[in-house]
Amino acid sequence: INYRNMHSKKQKKCVIIVLGETQVGKTSFINRFNTGSFERDTLTTIGLDFVVKEMTLEDGTKVKVKIFDTAGQERFRNLTKNVYQKADGAILMYSETDEDSFNKIDGWLTKLGENAPENVITFLVANKCDSLERTVTKQRGVELSRTKKLKFYESSAKQNINVNKENKNYSDDNGI
């Protein structure tokens, strides 16, 4: 992984890119992680957006995490190529209420493989696990993650379920 300033004792940095179809909850997930709050009505991301959050890990290490929120619409996908190349970690997100978003994870994984560093740490996140309108079972997500060798989590930005888990585990797994 291409860490910037990883040998510095002061502060370490990492870049995480969040990928997935439109309306799977990427922006809500990032907002919950960044501010701790949930907004029911968020605007659709146009192109690319990002947040920066400074975190202090249990061992006292300070990490500056830059999380890129990508637009899920096809017309904006070429805007993110440069960001892929800088990614230390990636979250592939689908909504458990949207079969199509689950079926398109392979396409996102292919695009990630074509553009990101070879050793980017990748998580598969099933968002909206709190919904009663699920069409994609947890088991299908687990099976896909095993097949593709990805770390899997269910999450809910709305209920704050496992929103920080992916980011904490990324830091723990990589010694930052």
C-alpha positions as a printed Julia matrix, in Angstrom:
176×3 Matrix{Float64}:
   0.0     0.0     0.0
   1.31    3.4    -0.93
   1.1     5.23    2.38
   2.02    8.86    2.5
   4.05    9.9     5.55
   3.74    6.41    7.02
   7.12    6.64    8.73
   6.26    9.93   10.34
   5.53    9.75   14.07
   3.31   12.82   13.85
   0.43   11.92   11.6
  -0.33    9.25    9.06
  -2.61    9.61    6.06
  -4.79    7.29    4.08
  -7.22    7.64    1.22
 -10.41    5.6     1.03
 -12.72    5.58   -1.97
 -16.38    4.57   -1.63
 -17.86    3.0    -4.76
 -21.31    1.77   -5.7
 -24.47    2.54   -7.6
 -26.5     5.66   -7.02
 -28.84    5.7    -3.98
 -27.1     2.89   -2.05
 -26.3     5.3     0.79
 -22.65    6.2     0.16
 -23.11    9.87    1.06
 -25.16    9.07    4.16
 -22.57    6.51    5.24
 -19.72    9.03    4.82
 -21.67   11.79    6.56
 -22.44    9.47    9.5
 -18.76    8.54    9.76
 -17.61   12.15    9.5
 -20.17   14.0    11.63
 -21.94   11.26   13.58
 -25.31   12.39   12.28
 -27.78   11.08    9.7
 -29.62   13.28    7.25
 -32.64   11.69    5.63
 -32.54   13.88    2.53
 -29.1    14.23    0.97
 -28.35   15.56   -2.47
 -27.13   13.15   -5.11
 -23.36   13.39   -5.49
 -22.38   15.03   -8.76
 -18.98   13.82   -9.88
 -16.87   13.52   -6.77
 -16.85   14.82   -3.21
 -14.66   14.13   -0.2
 -14.35   14.59    3.53
 -11.28   14.61    5.74
 -11.44   13.31    9.28
  -8.64   13.16   11.8
  -8.76   10.12   14.03
  -6.75    9.0    17.02
  -6.31    5.25   17.27
  -6.16    3.32   20.54
  -2.35    3.43   20.54
  -2.39    7.23   20.19
  -1.48    7.26   16.5
  -3.1    10.14   14.65
  -4.48    9.37   11.21
  -5.87   11.78    8.66
  -8.45    9.86    6.64
  -9.6    11.29    3.32
 -12.77    9.58    2.1
 -13.94   10.12   -1.45
 -17.65    9.94   -2.2
 -18.13    8.94   -5.82
 -21.17    9.47   -7.98
 -22.84    6.2    -8.9
 -24.1     7.42  -12.25
 -22.34    6.06  -15.33
 -21.68    9.51  -16.8
 -19.41   10.49  -13.89
 -17.34    7.31  -13.59
 -14.38    8.56  -15.62
 -13.94   11.5   -13.24
 -12.77    9.15  -10.51
  -9.84    7.41  -12.29
  -7.27    9.7   -10.67
  -8.72    9.02   -7.22
  -8.55    5.25   -7.71
  -4.78    5.53   -8.2
  -4.36    7.27   -4.83
  -6.57    4.85   -2.88
  -5.18    2.93    0.07
  -8.58    1.4     0.78
 -11.91    0.94   -0.98
 -15.45    0.33    0.17
 -17.68   -1.35   -2.41
 -21.2    -0.6    -1.27
 -24.57   -1.96   -2.27
 -27.99   -1.57   -0.74
 -29.69   -4.62    0.71
 -32.91   -3.1    -0.65
 -31.64   -2.94   -4.25
 -30.89   -6.16   -6.14
 -29.42   -4.23   -9.08
 -26.83   -2.51   -6.87
 -25.71   -5.94   -5.62
 -25.52   -7.35   -9.15
 -23.28   -4.46  -10.24
 -20.63   -5.01   -7.54
 -18.59   -7.14   -9.97
 -18.39   -4.18  -12.36
 -17.18   -1.89   -9.58
 -14.63   -4.48   -8.51
 -13.35   -4.75  -12.08
 -13.05   -0.97  -12.38
 -11.22   -0.86   -9.05
  -8.83   -3.6   -10.22
  -8.11   -1.73  -13.45
  -7.39    1.62  -11.81
  -6.35    1.22   -8.17
  -3.04    0.06   -6.72
  -2.7    -3.72   -6.75
  -2.79   -4.12   -2.98
  -5.68   -1.78   -2.12
  -7.59   -3.08    0.92
 -11.21   -3.65   -0.13
 -14.38   -4.03    1.9
 -17.79   -5.14    0.67
 -20.44   -3.24    2.62
 -24.14   -4.12    2.53
 -25.87   -0.89    3.52
 -29.43   -0.42    4.8
 -29.35   -3.62    6.87
 -32.0    -2.09    9.12
 -34.6    -2.03    6.34
 -37.62   -4.3     6.35
 -37.6    -4.15    2.54
 -34.47   -6.24    1.97
 -34.15   -8.02   -1.35
 -30.52   -9.11   -0.93
 -29.8   -11.49    1.94
 -26.78  -11.23    4.19
 -25.77  -14.73    3.06
 -25.45  -13.59   -0.56
 -23.15  -10.78    0.53
 -21.06  -13.17    2.63
 -20.77  -15.59   -0.3
 -19.73  -12.83   -2.7
 -17.14  -11.54   -0.25
 -15.67  -15.02    0.16
 -15.55  -15.59   -3.6
 -13.86  -12.22   -4.22
 -11.71  -12.35   -1.04
 -13.17   -9.16    0.41
 -13.91   -8.19    3.99
 -17.69   -8.06    4.5
 -19.88   -5.94    6.77
 -23.54   -5.08    6.96
 -24.18   -1.48    7.88
 -26.86    1.11    8.34
 -25.98    4.78    8.1
 -29.45    5.57    9.43
 -29.12    3.46   12.6
 -25.33    3.9    12.9
 -24.63    0.18   12.56
 -21.0    -0.68   11.67
 -20.29    2.73   10.11
 -16.92    3.15   11.83
 -16.04   -0.56   11.83
 -14.66   -0.64    8.26
 -12.45    2.37    8.88
 -11.2     1.12   12.25
 -10.46   -2.33   10.83
  -8.64   -0.79    7.88
  -6.42    1.11   10.29
  -5.85   -1.91   12.53
  -5.1    -4.25    9.62
  -2.49   -1.9     8.21
  -0.68   -0.85   11.34
  -1.88    2.74   11.23
